[in-house]
Amino acid sequence: MVLYLKVTNAPANSVDNIRFWSAGKEIGSGATMYVGSTSVPSTPTTNQSTIADTDAITYTDSDNSLLWSDASLVDIDDTSEYLYMQIGVDSSASIGDLNNQYMVYHYSYDES
């Protein structure tokens, strides 16, 4: 999955320092959510990503977060850098109760 933020209403000055973090919980037994960011878009892959290469639970709060984008967003239609997310599944994974499966992630930014 690839995410980015797009300015649709111009900020007073700018939006920058966009950060990402997880709730600090595993997504399930035998599965890992990998994340990473880049300024260059690339085609999603079914192979192991070279961009989304860090376990999301590494980033547990706003003080320990991934710098998603340091681009300064000033004008309408400006976009952030890209956040890539890829689920890695190993042989120990099993089907669980899909009604109880969810992931919680957070982001923040500075607006001036």
Beta strands, then each sheet from edge to edge (+ up, - down):
strand 1: 2-3
strand 2: 15-22
strand 3: 31-38
strand 4: 54-55
strand 5: 66-69
strand 6: 82-89
strand 7: 105-111
sheet 1: 1+ 6- 3+ 4-
sheet 2: 5+ 2- 7+
end
